[in-house]
Amino acid sequence: MRLSVDGFARFLSRKAVLATAAVGAVALVALGAFSWKGPGGAPVREETVRPARVVEVQYRTHMGSLMLAGTVVPRIETTLGFRVAGKVTGREVDVGAIVKPGQLLASIDPTDYRLAVDNARAALASAEADYARAKADLDRYQQLRGSAAFMTQTLDTRQSLSSTSLAKVDQARSQLSTAENNLAYTELHADAAGVITSVIAEVGQVLPQGQGMMKLARSEELEISVGVPEHRLKTVRNASRITFELWSDTGRKYTAKLRELAQCRSDDPHLSGALHRGRRARLHRHRHDRVAGAPKPDPEKLAEVPLTAIFQKGKEPAVWVVDKATGAVALRPVVISRWRDETALIASGVQDGEIVATAGVHKLEQGQKVKPLLAGER
């Protein structure tokens, strides 16, 4: 085909217009794939819907029991110390030693206290001698009664001297007794059977009067110390029956008695050989009584959800509730009745049949849309 100059120019112009229209169409299609005009003509980004693991809320009847961990501890732990001051010259036991009543535990230098005893004995002997002489003078003078040499004033003086000498004898005896007691206090003895839990001072140390030397945990009465969460105090206080089992003897349960909040004591005689200080135990609280060998269920209905579903909103727990129709999430506070190892029991805050997110709850935002995935779905 042959074209004139003018025809060839018109042909090229038509080709350029078609190419420009094609490029514009491609650009329009690309723009439509990433954005669109919203109200007022502003571009709006397409919202990404992410999958989210959820669980359906189901309120069920749960057994009214609570399990807590505790430690076997002595009810009485005493700090033992010398009743006199001195330098420690001996320590007879170490930490962990089992001691008996009256057993020697430690001693301090008794030299000065022995000298005090010797001085007190000498003072007593001198006072007794003075009293004996005054008493003999009084007796001899009383024999002169009725003679010309007898005078009432002299008799009164001798009687007063005799009484004063007798009082000095009593004082000297008391001082000797105090000195002997102080000498005895240079030895520290166990006042009860138990276990030495710590040693505070060592040989060579000079201790003032009354400072602790070591601690003794008495073994005649043991108990289980349990840390109770603040929101479970009322539950434990109102428990009708308490049992526990030792970690070293699982499967065997013992009956316990609540002595004071967070401390309990057992009256089971079988524990004499099994319960030892420092052992671990599980404490079970029961809100039912056994009837014909079967436990009575707790009438309270609770919803059990994984711990990963709980979102801490300030100081209050909450969950992300997923709207079944739109997939939007909303944060809702809940009341937790009990905490377990891997789950939480919700008392109120969500409705039966609702679904809550169980994973990535700290990354969700109010109103965000998700695709719910129940257990087993992908």
BALOBA-1460 file (C-alpha; in Angstrom, 3 decimals):
// residues 378
<rec num="1" residu="m" x="0.000" y="0.000" z="0.000"/>
<rec num="2" residu="r" x="1.232" y="3.420" z="-0.889"/>
<rec num="3" residu="l" x="0.362" y="6.560" z="1.063"/>
<rec num="4" residu="s" x="0.939" y="10.171" z="0.398"/>
<rec num="5" residu="v" x="2.768" y="12.347" z="2.842"/>
<rec num="6" residu="d" x="-0.456" y="13.734" z="4.268"/>
<rec num="7" residu="g" x="-2.039" y="10.294" z="4.469"/>
<rec num="8" residu="f" x="0.980" y="8.831" z="6.187"/>
<rec num="9" residu="a" x="0.866" y="11.608" z="8.833"/>
<rec num="10" residu="r" x="-2.789" y="10.968" z="9.474"/>
<rec num="11" residu="f" x="-2.053" y="7.221" z="9.879"/>
<rec num="12" residu="l" x="0.667" y="7.851" z="12.492"/>
<rec num="13" residu="s" x="-1.561" y="10.265" z="14.434"/>
<rec num="14" residu="r" x="-4.358" y="7.664" z="14.659"/>
<rec num="15" residu="k" x="-1.885" y="5.016" z="15.944"/>
<rec num="16" residu="a" x="-0.625" y="7.366" z="18.700"/>
<rec num="17" residu="v" x="-4.167" y="8.081" z="19.904"/>
<rec num="18" residu="l" x="-4.966" y="4.376" z="20.139"/>
<rec num="19" residu="a" x="-1.767" y="3.661" z="22.091"/>
<rec num="20" residu="t" x="-2.468" y="6.500" z="24.515"/>
<rec num="21" residu="a" x="-5.981" y="5.151" z="25.099"/>
<rec num="22" residu="a" x="-4.623" y="1.672" z="25.777"/>
<rec num="23" residu="v" x="-2.058" y="2.959" z="28.317"/>
<rec num="24" residu="g" x="-4.764" y="4.990" z="30.033"/>
<rec num="25" residu="a" x="-6.995" y="1.928" z="30.280"/>
<rec num="26" residu="v" x="-4.180" y="-0.121" z="31.846"/>
<rec num="27" residu="a" x="-3.474" y="2.643" z="34.369"/>
<rec num="28" residu="l" x="-7.152" y="2.870" z="35.263"/>
<rec num="29" residu="v" x="-7.380" y="-0.873" z="35.816"/>
<rec num="30" residu="a" x="-4.262" y="-0.816" z="38.013"/>
<rec num="31" residu="l" x="-5.604" y="2.081" z="40.053"/>
<rec num="32" residu="g" x="-8.912" y="0.324" z="40.527"/>
<rec num="33" residu="a" x="-7.104" y="-2.755" z="41.889"/>
<rec num="34" residu="f" x="-5.532" y="-0.848" z="44.830"/>
<rec num="35" residu="s" x="-7.940" y="1.940" z="45.741"/>
<rec num="36" residu="w" x="-11.330" y="3.356" z="45.179"/>
<rec num="37" residu="k" x="-13.130" y="6.580" z="45.816"/>
<rec num="38" residu="g" x="-14.844" y="6.839" z="49.146"/>
<rec num="39" residu="p" x="-17.343" y="9.440" z="50.350"/>
<rec num="40" residu="g" x="-16.030" y="12.895" z="49.468"/>
<rec num="41" residu="g" x="-13.722" y="11.507" z="46.802"/>
<rec num="42" residu="a" x="-10.899" y="10.459" z="49.227"/>
<rec num="43" residu="p" x="-9.097" y="7.169" z="48.433"/>
<rec num="44" residu="v" x="-9.755" y="4.306" z="50.903"/>
<rec num="45" residu="r" x="-7.402" y="1.343" z="51.540"/>
<rec num="46" residu="e" x="-8.890" y="-2.097" z="51.385"/>
<rec num="47" residu="e" x="-9.088" y="-3.646" z="54.934"/>
<rec num="48" residu="t" x="-7.204" y="-6.911" z="55.465"/>
<rec num="49" residu="v" x="-9.196" y="-9.644" z="57.228"/>
<rec num="50" residu="r" x="-6.888" y="-11.936" z="59.200"/>
<rec num="51" residu="p" x="-7.740" y="-15.400" z="60.508"/>
<rec num="52" residu="a" x="-8.014" y="-15.748" z="64.290"/>
<rec num="53" residu="r" x="-8.263" y="-18.758" z="66.571"/>
<rec num="54" residu="v" x="-11.463" y="-18.620" z="68.604"/>
<rec num="55" residu="v" x="-13.383" y="-20.733" z="71.088"/>
<rec num="56" residu="e" x="-17.106" y="-20.803" z="71.736"/>
<rec num="57" residu="v" x="-18.240" y="-19.807" z="75.213"/>
<rec num="58" residu="q" x="-20.081" y="-22.615" z="76.997"/>
<rec num="59" residu="y" x="-21.204" y="-22.321" z="80.593"/>
<rec num="60" residu="r" x="-21.029" y="-25.639" z="82.400"/>
<rec num="61" residu="t" x="-21.219" y="-26.942" z="85.946"/>
<rec num="62" residu="h" x="-17.755" y="-27.358" z="87.489"/>
<rec num="63" residu="m" x="-16.744" y="-29.161" z="90.665"/>
<rec num="64" residu="g" x="-16.244" y="-26.697" z="93.508"/>
<rec num="65" residu="s" x="-12.640" y="-27.420" z="94.378"/>
<rec num="66" residu="l" x="-9.468" y="-25.339" z="94.469"/>
<rec num="67" residu="m" x="-5.904" y="-26.670" z="94.330"/>
<rec num="68" residu="l" x="-3.020" y="-24.650" z="95.781"/>
<rec num="69" residu="a" x="0.652" y="-25.402" z="96.369"/>
<rec num="70" residu="g" x="2.127" y="-25.086" z="99.847"/>
<rec num="71" residu="t" x="5.170" y="-25.924" z="101.945"/>
<rec num="72" residu="v" x="5.334" y="-27.931" z="105.166"/>
<rec num="73" residu="v" x="6.731" y="-25.616" z="107.856"/>
<rec num="74" residu="p" x="6.996" y="-25.688" z="111.661"/>
<rec num="75" residu="r" x="4.389" y="-23.733" z="113.509"/>
<rec num="76" residu="i" x="6.992" y="-22.454" z="116.004"/>
<rec num="77" residu="e" x="10.537" y="-21.403" z="115.042"/>
<rec num="78" residu="t" x="12.593" y="-19.950" z="117.859"/>
<rec num="79" residu="t" x="15.747" y="-17.838" z="117.786"/>
<rec num="80" residu="l" x="18.067" y="-19.140" z="120.500"/>
<rec num="81" residu="g" x="20.686" y="-16.921" z="122.129"/>
<rec num="82" residu="f" x="22.870" y="-16.613" z="125.214"/>
<rec num="83" residu="r" x="21.365" y="-14.834" z="128.197"/>
<rec num="84" residu="v" x="24.774" y="-13.360" z="129.050"/>
<rec num="85" residu="a" x="27.419" y="-11.607" z="126.970"/>
<rec num="86" residu="g" x="30.683" y="-13.235" z="125.999"/>
<rec num="87" residu="k" x="32.958" y="-14.692" z="123.319"/>
<rec num="88" residu="v" x="31.718" y="-17.822" z="121.568"/>
<rec num="89" residu="t" x="34.156" y="-20.660" z="122.223"/>
<rec num="90" residu="g" x="32.234" y="-23.620" z="120.862"/>
<rec num="91" residu="r" x="29.417" y="-24.613" z="118.490"/>
<rec num="92" residu="e" x="28.266" y="-28.209" z="118.678"/>
<rec num="93" residu="v" x="25.689" y="-28.415" z="115.858"/>
<rec num="94" residu="d" x="25.328" y="-27.360" z="112.228"/>
<rec num="95" residu="v" x="22.367" y="-26.348" z="110.106"/>
<rec num="96" residu="g" x="19.996" y="-29.270" z="109.627"/>
<rec num="97" residu="a" x="20.964" y="-31.014" z="112.860"/>
<rec num="98" residu="i" x="18.133" y="-32.768" z="114.686"/>
<rec num="99" residu="v" x="18.404" y="-31.962" z="118.383"/>
<rec num="100" residu="k" x="16.757" y="-33.196" z="121.567"/>
<rec num="101" residu="p" x="15.576" y="-31.191" z="124.587"/>
<rec num="102" residu="g" x="18.519" y="-30.170" z="126.795"/>
<rec num="103" residu="q" x="21.169" y="-30.937" z="124.155"/>
<rec num="104" residu="l" x="24.236" y="-28.646" z="124.222"/>
<rec num="105" residu="l" x="24.292" y="-26.378" z="121.165"/>
<rec num="106" residu="a" x="27.027" y="-23.785" z="121.840"/>
<rec num="107" residu="s" x="29.063" y="-22.173" z="124.630"/>
<rec num="108" residu="i" x="30.853" y="-18.930" z="125.466"/>
<rec num="109" residu="d" x="33.956" y="-18.254" z="127.570"/>
<rec num="110" residu="p" x="32.961" y="-18.936" z="131.234"/>
<rec num="111" residu="t" x="36.119" y="-17.573" z="132.933"/>
<rec num="112" residu="d" x="34.679" y="-14.278" z="134.161"/>
<rec num="113" residu="y" x="31.469" y="-15.939" z="135.301"/>
<rec num="114" residu="r" x="33.376" y="-18.553" z="137.310"/>
<rec num="115" residu="l" x="35.252" y="-15.748" z="139.049"/>
<rec num="116" residu="a" x="31.951" y="-14.052" z="139.801"/>
<rec num="117" residu="v" x="30.697" y="-17.265" z="141.386"/>
<rec num="118" residu="d" x="33.844" y="-17.517" z="143.534"/>
<rec num="119" residu="n" x="33.451" y="-13.907" z="144.679"/>
<rec num="120" residu="a" x="29.803" y="-14.475" z="145.526"/>
<rec num="121" residu="r" x="30.651" y="-17.545" z="147.560"/>
<rec num="122" residu="a" x="33.318" y="-15.633" z="149.499"/>
<rec num="123" residu="a" x="30.884" y="-12.784" z="150.143"/>
<rec num="124" residu="l" x="28.316" y="-15.280" z="151.405"/>
<rec num="125" residu="a" x="30.855" y="-16.863" z="153.740"/>
<rec num="126" residu="s" x="31.810" y="-13.433" z="155.122"/>
<rec num="127" residu="a" x="28.164" y="-12.478" z="155.641"/>
<rec num="128" residu="e" x="27.423" y="-15.766" z="157.380"/>
<rec num="129" residu="a" x="30.408" y="-15.196" z="159.721"/>
<rec num="130" residu="d" x="29.247" y="-11.684" z="160.588"/>
<rec num="131" residu="y" x="25.771" y="-12.979" z="161.282"/>
<rec num="132" residu="a" x="27.086" y="-15.779" z="163.483"/>
<rec num="133" residu="r" x="29.098" y="-13.313" z="165.598"/>
<rec num="134" residu="a" x="26.186" y="-10.865" z="165.865"/>
<rec num="135" residu="k" x="23.815" y="-13.676" z="166.784"/>
<rec num="136" residu="a" x="26.192" y="-14.980" z="169.477"/>
<rec num="137" residu="d" x="26.617" y="-11.475" z="170.968"/>
<rec num="138" residu="l" x="22.829" y="-11.072" z="171.069"/>
<rec num="139" residu="d" x="22.339" y="-14.422" z="172.778"/>
<rec num="140" residu="r" x="24.991" y="-13.682" z="175.446"/>
<rec num="141" residu="y" x="23.562" y="-10.262" z="176.166"/>
<rec num="142" residu="q" x="20.057" y="-11.621" z="176.537"/>
<rec num="143" residu="q" x="21.402" y="-13.889" z="179.294"/>
<rec num="144" residu="l" x="22.257" y="-10.748" z="181.306"/>
<rec num="145" residu="r" x="18.624" y="-9.793" z="181.478"/>
<rec num="146" residu="g" x="17.705" y="-8.920" z="185.082"/>
<rec num="147" residu="s" x="21.265" y="-8.002" z="186.100"/>
<rec num="148" residu="a" x="22.722" y="-4.533" z="186.703"/>
<rec num="149" residu="a" x="24.780" y="-4.799" z="183.471"/>
<rec num="150" residu="f" x="21.693" y="-5.251" z="181.303"/>
<rec num="151" residu="m" x="20.472" y="-2.211" z="179.401"/>
<rec num="152" residu="t" x="17.466" y="-2.155" z="177.039"/>
<rec num="153" residu="q" x="19.138" y="0.252" z="174.641"/>
<rec num="154" residu="t" x="22.106" y="-2.078" z="174.197"/>
<rec num="155" residu="l" x="19.747" y="-5.014" z="173.595"/>
<rec num="156" residu="d" x="17.992" y="-3.112" z="170.820"/>
<rec num="157" residu="t" x="21.326" y="-2.303" z="169.207"/>
<rec num="158" residu="r" x="22.465" y="-5.945" z="169.277"/>
<rec num="159" residu="q" x="19.120" y="-7.149" z="167.885"/>
<rec num="160" residu="s" x="19.344" y="-4.636" z="165.022"/>
<rec num="161" residu="l" x="22.924" y="-5.720" z="164.253"/>
<rec num="162" residu="s" x="21.865" y="-9.366" z="164.201"/>
<rec num="163" residu="s" x="18.929" y="-8.663" z="161.846"/>
<rec num="164" residu="t" x="21.139" y="-6.628" z="159.520"/>
<rec num="165" residu="s" x="23.713" y="-9.407" z="159.399"/>
<rec num="166" residu="l" x="20.988" y="-11.955" z="158.560"/>
<rec num="167" residu="a" x="19.714" y="-9.737" z="155.716"/>
<rec num="168" residu="k" x="23.250" y="-9.511" z="154.342"/>
<rec num="169" residu="v" x="23.425" y="-13.304" z="154.372"/>
<rec num="170" residu="d" x="20.223" y="-13.524" z="152.317"/>
<rec num="171" residu="q" x="21.575" y="-10.910" z="149.917"/>
<rec num="172" residu="a" x="24.857" y="-12.797" z="149.525"/>
<rec num="173" residu="r" x="22.965" y="-16.034" z="148.810"/>
<rec num="174" residu="s" x="20.880" y="-14.317" z="146.155"/>
<rec num="175" residu="q" x="23.994" y="-12.882" z="144.531"/>
<rec num="176" residu="l" x="25.602" y="-16.319" z="144.535"/>
<rec num="177" residu="s" x="22.515" y="-17.806" z="142.906"/>
<rec num="178" residu="t" x="22.614" y="-15.106" z="140.210"/>
<rec num="179" residu="a" x="26.305" y="-15.730" z="139.598"/>
<rec num="180" residu="e" x="25.716" y="-19.473" z="139.297"/>
<rec num="181" residu="n" x="22.861" y="-18.880" z="136.862"/>
<rec num="182" residu="n" x="25.045" y="-16.619" z="134.744"/>
<rec num="183" residu="l" x="27.714" y="-19.313" z="134.695"/>
<rec num="184" residu="a" x="25.108" y="-21.833" z="133.533"/>
<rec num="185" residu="y" x="23.958" y="-19.402" z="130.833"/>
<rec num="186" residu="t" x="27.390" y="-19.652" z="129.185"/>
<rec num="187" residu="e" x="26.103" y="-22.903" z="127.689"/>
<rec num="188" residu="l" x="23.261" y="-22.819" z="125.157"/>
<rec num="189" residu="h" x="20.932" y="-25.816" z="125.339"/>
<rec num="190" residu="a" x="17.943" y="-26.759" z="123.190"/>
<rec num="191" residu="d" x="14.697" y="-26.077" z="125.003"/>
<rec num="192" residu="a" x="12.676" y="-28.417" z="122.756"/>
<rec num="193" residu="a" x="13.109" y="-31.108" z="120.126"/>
<rec num="194" residu="g" x="13.518" y="-29.829" z="116.601"/>
<rec num="195" residu="v" x="15.801" y="-28.981" z="113.711"/>
<rec num="196" residu="i" x="18.455" y="-26.258" z="113.496"/>
<rec num="197" residu="t" x="17.433" y="-24.088" z="110.549"/>
<rec num="198" residu="s" x="20.177" y="-21.444" z="110.629"/>
<rec num="199" residu="v" x="23.350" y="-20.434" z="112.474"/>
<rec num="200" residu="i" x="23.711" y="-16.700" z="113.081"/>
<rec num="201" residu="a" x="27.052" y="-16.458" z="114.941"/>
<rec num="202" residu="e" x="30.303" y="-18.397" z="114.745"/>
<rec num="203" residu="v" x="33.106" y="-19.365" z="117.129"/>
<rec num="204" residu="g" x="35.276" y="-16.378" z="118.072"/>
<rec num="205" residu="q" x="32.492" y="-13.843" z="117.775"/>
<rec num="206" residu="v" x="31.713" y="-11.693" z="120.817"/>
<rec num="207" residu="l" x="27.971" y="-11.580" z="121.398"/>
<rec num="208" residu="p" x="26.040" y="-9.111" z="123.518"/>
<rec num="209" residu="q" x="23.424" y="-10.359" z="125.912"/>
<rec num="210" residu="g" x="20.351" y="-11.728" z="124.136"/>
<rec num="211" residu="q" x="21.695" y="-11.731" z="120.573"/>
<rec num="212" residu="g" x="20.586" y="-14.730" z="118.507"/>
<rec num="213" residu="m" x="23.019" y="-17.585" z="118.028"/>
<rec num="214" residu="m" x="20.902" y="-19.994" z="115.936"/>
<rec num="215" residu="k" x="17.301" y="-20.813" z="115.021"/>
<rec num="216" residu="l" x="15.433" y="-23.915" z="116.107"/>
<rec num="217" residu="a" x="12.318" y="-25.174" z="114.338"/>
<rec num="218" residu="r" x="10.257" y="-27.208" z="116.744"/>
<rec num="219" residu="s" x="9.050" y="-30.550" z="115.450"/>
<rec num="220" residu="e" x="6.142" y="-31.224" z="117.793"/>
<rec num="221" residu="e" x="3.690" y="-29.363" z="115.520"/>
<rec num="222" residu="l" x="3.949" y="-28.893" z="111.759"/>
<rec num="223" residu="e" x="1.620" y="-27.121" z="109.353"/>
<rec num="224" residu="i" x="1.304" y="-26.295" z="105.656"/>
<rec num="225" residu="s" x="1.882" y="-22.696" z="104.603"/>
<rec num="226" residu="v" x="-0.109" y="-21.842" z="101.466"/>
<rec num="227" residu="g" x="-0.106" y="-18.603" z="99.507"/>
<rec num="228" residu="v" x="-3.742" y="-17.815" z="98.676"/>
<rec num="229" residu="p" x="-4.569" y="-15.397" z="95.815"/>
<rec num="230" residu="e" x="-6.387" y="-12.315" z="97.039"/>
<rec num="231" residu="h" x="-9.523" y="-13.039" z="95.006"/>
<rec num="232" residu="r" x="-9.730" y="-16.563" z="96.503"/>
<rec num="233" residu="l" x="-9.601" y="-15.572" z="100.188"/>
<rec num="234" residu="k" x="-13.368" y="-15.778" z="100.627"/>
<rec num="235" residu="t" x="-13.448" y="-19.160" z="98.896"/>
<rec num="236" residu="v" x="-10.854" y="-20.631" z="101.243"/>
<rec num="237" residu="r" x="-12.435" y="-19.039" z="104.308"/>
<rec num="238" residu="n" x="-15.825" y="-20.620" z="103.509"/>
<rec num="239" residu="a" x="-14.440" y="-24.070" z="102.677"/>
<rec num="240" residu="s" x="-16.341" y="-26.876" z="104.410"/>
<rec num="241" residu="r" x="-13.556" y="-29.441" z="104.050"/>
<rec num="242" residu="i" x="-9.818" y="-29.254" z="103.347"/>
<rec num="243" residu="t" x="-7.536" y="-32.087" z="102.246"/>
<rec num="244" residu="f" x="-3.950" y="-32.213" z="101.031"/>
<rec num="245" residu="e" x="-1.456" y="-34.614" z="99.516"/>
<rec num="246" residu="l" x="2.342" y="-34.651" z="99.573"/>
<rec num="247" residu="w" x="4.306" y="-34.426" z="96.348"/>
<rec num="248" residu="s" x="6.489" y="-37.266" z="97.605"/>
<rec num="249" residu="d" x="3.394" y="-39.395" z="98.305"/>
<rec num="250" residu="t" x="0.870" y="-38.533" z="95.585"/>
<rec num="251" residu="g" x="-2.461" y="-40.298" z="95.634"/>
<rec num="252" residu="r" x="-2.807" y="-40.362" z="99.424"/>
<rec num="253" residu="k" x="-4.943" y="-37.527" z="100.762"/>
<rec num="254" residu="y" x="-4.995" y="-36.294" z="104.351"/>
<rec num="255" residu="t" x="-7.591" y="-34.283" z="106.183"/>
<rec num="256" residu="a" x="-6.477" y="-30.852" z="107.334"/>
<rec num="257" residu="k" x="-7.937" y="-28.144" z="109.549"/>
<rec num="258" residu="l" x="-7.743" y="-24.435" z="108.799"/>
<rec num="259" residu="r" x="-6.003" y="-22.848" z="111.796"/>
<rec num="260" residu="e" x="-5.814" y="-19.377" z="110.329"/>
<rec num="261" residu="l" x="-6.077" y="-18.009" z="106.830"/>
<rec num="262" residu="a" x="-3.275" y="-19.412" z="104.612"/>
<rec num="263" residu="q" x="-2.149" y="-21.853" z="107.321"/>
<rec num="264" residu="c" x="-3.605" y="-25.246" z="108.161"/>
<rec num="265" residu="r" x="-2.835" y="-28.143" z="110.488"/>
<rec num="266" residu="s" x="-3.712" y="-31.817" z="110.129"/>
<rec num="267" residu="d" x="-4.979" y="-34.156" z="112.829"/>
<rec num="268" residu="d" x="-4.277" y="-37.321" z="110.780"/>
<rec num="269" residu="p" x="-2.034" y="-39.654" z="112.889"/>
<rec num="270" residu="h" x="-0.608" y="-41.223" z="109.722"/>
<rec num="271" residu="l" x="1.391" y="-38.031" z="109.129"/>
<rec num="272" residu="s" x="3.836" y="-38.725" z="111.970"/>
<rec num="273" residu="g" x="6.148" y="-40.527" z="109.561"/>
<rec num="274" residu="a" x="5.267" y="-38.758" z="106.315"/>
<rec num="275" residu="l" x="5.098" y="-35.050" z="107.136"/>
<rec num="276" residu="h" x="8.523" y="-33.427" z="107.269"/>
<rec num="277" residu="r" x="9.579" y="-29.808" z="107.163"/>
<rec num="278" residu="g" x="10.348" y="-28.497" z="103.662"/>
<rec num="279" residu="r" x="8.276" y="-31.035" z="101.748"/>
<rec num="280" residu="r" x="5.887" y="-29.816" z="99.068"/>
<rec num="281" residu="a" x="2.159" y="-30.452" z="99.249"/>
<rec num="282" residu="r" x="-1.040" y="-29.728" z="97.324"/>
<rec num="283" residu="l" x="-3.949" y="-28.265" z="99.243"/>
<rec num="284" residu="h" x="-7.471" y="-29.060" z="98.065"/>
<rec num="285" residu="r" x="-10.436" y="-26.969" z="99.089"/>
<rec num="286" residu="h" x="-13.893" y="-28.543" z="98.717"/>
<rec num="287" residu="r" x="-17.247" y="-26.817" z="98.595"/>
<rec num="288" residu="h" x="-19.244" y="-30.017" z="98.854"/>
<rec num="289" residu="d" x="-19.830" y="-32.833" z="101.301"/>
<rec num="290" residu="r" x="-19.694" y="-36.478" z="100.293"/>
<rec num="291" residu="v" x="-23.091" y="-38.115" z="100.088"/>
<rec num="292" residu="a" x="-23.090" y="-41.903" z="99.597"/>
<rec num="293" residu="g" x="-19.491" y="-41.687" z="98.420"/>
<rec num="294" residu="a" x="-20.212" y="-39.203" z="95.599"/>
<rec num="295" residu="p" x="-19.305" y="-35.515" z="95.609"/>
<rec num="296" residu="k" x="-22.109" y="-33.023" z="95.208"/>
<rec num="297" residu="p" x="-21.506" y="-30.697" z="92.217"/>
<rec num="298" residu="d" x="-21.060" y="-26.987" z="92.655"/>
<rec num="299" residu="p" x="-24.230" y="-25.274" z="91.335"/>
<rec num="300" residu="e" x="-22.165" y="-22.384" z="89.911"/>
<rec num="301" residu="k" x="-21.839" y="-22.545" z="86.114"/>
<rec num="302" residu="l" x="-18.612" y="-21.263" z="84.615"/>
<rec num="303" residu="a" x="-17.159" y="-20.879" z="81.136"/>
<rec num="304" residu="e" x="-13.684" y="-22.343" z="80.652"/>
<rec num="305" residu="v" x="-11.344" y="-20.604" z="78.187"/>
<rec num="306" residu="p" x="-7.585" y="-20.909" z="77.542"/>
<rec num="307" residu="l" x="-5.313" y="-18.556" z="79.452"/>
<rec num="308" residu="t" x="-4.167" y="-17.167" z="76.091"/>
<rec num="309" residu="a" x="-7.662" y="-15.682" z="75.643"/>
<rec num="310" residu="i" x="-7.308" y="-13.398" z="78.667"/>
<rec num="311" residu="f" x="-6.276" y="-9.815" z="77.919"/>
<rec num="312" residu="q" x="-5.242" y="-7.667" z="80.869"/>
<rec num="313" residu="k" x="-7.005" y="-4.315" z="80.622"/>
<rec num="314" residu="g" x="-5.381" y="-2.289" z="83.377"/>
<rec num="315" residu="k" x="-5.960" y="-4.355" z="86.504"/>
<rec num="316" residu="e" x="-9.063" y="-6.120" z="85.178"/>
<rec num="317" residu="p" x="-9.119" y="-9.206" z="82.915"/>
<rec num="318" residu="a" x="-10.953" y="-9.010" z="79.575"/>
<rec num="319" residu="v" x="-11.515" y="-11.018" z="76.385"/>
<rec num="320" residu="w" x="-11.919" y="-10.123" z="72.707"/>
<rec num="321" residu="v" x="-15.460" y="-11.090" z="71.641"/>
<rec num="322" residu="v" x="-15.824" y="-11.762" z="67.895"/>
<rec num="323" residu="d" x="-19.086" y="-10.744" z="66.221"/>
<rec num="324" residu="k" x="-20.336" y="-13.798" z="64.288"/>
<rec num="325" residu="a" x="-22.003" y="-11.653" z="61.605"/>
<rec num="326" residu="t" x="-19.296" y="-9.089" z="60.843"/>
<rec num="327" residu="g" x="-16.142" y="-10.635" z="62.324"/>
<rec num="328" residu="a" x="-15.375" y="-7.424" z="64.234"/>
<rec num="329" residu="v" x="-13.744" y="-7.807" z="67.657"/>
<rec num="330" residu="a" x="-14.724" y="-5.927" z="70.809"/>
<rec num="331" residu="l" x="-12.889" y="-5.928" z="74.133"/>
<rec num="332" residu="r" x="-15.146" y="-6.907" z="77.007"/>
<rec num="333" residu="p" x="-14.207" y="-7.131" z="80.739"/>
<rec num="334" residu="v" x="-14.953" y="-10.443" z="82.478"/>
<rec num="335" residu="v" x="-15.024" y="-11.792" z="86.019"/>
<rec num="336" residu="i" x="-12.636" y="-14.715" z="86.596"/>
<rec num="337" residu="s" x="-13.876" y="-17.196" z="89.189"/>
<rec num="338" residu="r" x="-10.848" y="-19.506" z="89.199"/>
<rec num="339" residu="w" x="-7.448" y="-19.768" z="87.584"/>
<rec num="340" residu="r" x="-6.103" y="-23.131" z="86.518"/>
<rec num="341" residu="d" x="-2.769" y="-24.223" z="85.060"/>
<rec num="342" residu="e" x="-3.774" y="-23.648" z="81.423"/>
<rec num="343" residu="t" x="-7.324" y="-22.286" z="81.556"/>
<rec num="344" residu="a" x="-9.447" y="-19.673" z="83.308"/>
<rec num="345" residu="l" x="-13.040" y="-20.104" z="84.494"/>
<rec num="346" residu="i" x="-15.204" y="-17.084" z="83.658"/>
<rec num="347" residu="a" x="-18.146" y="-16.323" z="85.927"/>
<rec num="348" residu="s" x="-19.662" y="-13.434" z="83.957"/>
<rec num="349" residu="g" x="-18.966" y="-10.892" z="81.249"/>
<rec num="350" residu="v" x="-19.676" y="-13.007" z="78.156"/>
<rec num="351" residu="q" x="-22.797" y="-14.795" z="76.967"/>
<rec num="352" residu="d" x="-23.279" y="-18.490" z="76.287"/>
<rec num="353" residu="g" x="-22.632" y="-19.212" z="72.596"/>
<rec num="354" residu="e" x="-20.422" y="-16.194" z="71.917"/>
<rec num="355" residu="i" x="-16.939" y="-16.724" z="70.505"/>
<rec num="356" residu="v" x="-13.746" y="-15.179" z="71.865"/>
<rec num="357" residu="a" x="-10.257" y="-14.937" z="70.390"/>
<rec num="358" residu="t" x="-7.682" y="-17.280" z="71.928"/>
<rec num="359" residu="a" x="-4.437" y="-16.288" z="70.196"/>
<rec num="360" residu="g" x="-2.659" y="-13.008" z="69.539"/>
<rec num="361" residu="v" x="-5.016" y="-11.075" z="71.821"/>
<rec num="362" residu="h" x="-2.361" y="-8.415" z="72.486"/>
<rec num="363" residu="k" x="-2.204" y="-7.566" z="68.767"/>
<rec num="364" residu="l" x="-5.922" y="-7.024" z="68.222"/>
<rec num="365" residu="e" x="-7.536" y="-3.598" z="68.046"/>
<rec num="366" residu="q" x="-11.066" y="-2.441" z="68.790"/>
<rec num="367" residu="g" x="-13.324" y="-3.006" z="65.738"/>
<rec num="368" residu="q" x="-10.731" y="-5.002" z="63.801"/>
<rec num="369" residu="k" x="-12.256" y="-7.675" z="61.572"/>
<rec num="370" residu="v" x="-11.035" y="-11.256" z="61.742"/>
<rec num="371" residu="k" x="-11.961" y="-14.584" z="60.196"/>
<rec num="372" residu="p" x="-12.906" y="-16.925" z="63.103"/>
<rec num="373" residu="l" x="-11.202" y="-20.313" z="63.091"/>
<rec num="374" residu="l" x="-12.501" y="-22.877" z="65.538"/>
<rec num="375" residu="a" x="-10.316" y="-25.702" z="66.825"/>
<rec num="376" residu="g" x="-9.387" y="-28.047" z="63.985"/>
<rec num="377" residu="e" x="-10.012" y="-25.499" z="61.216"/>
<rec num="378" residu="r" x="-7.326" y="-23.987" z="58.984"/>
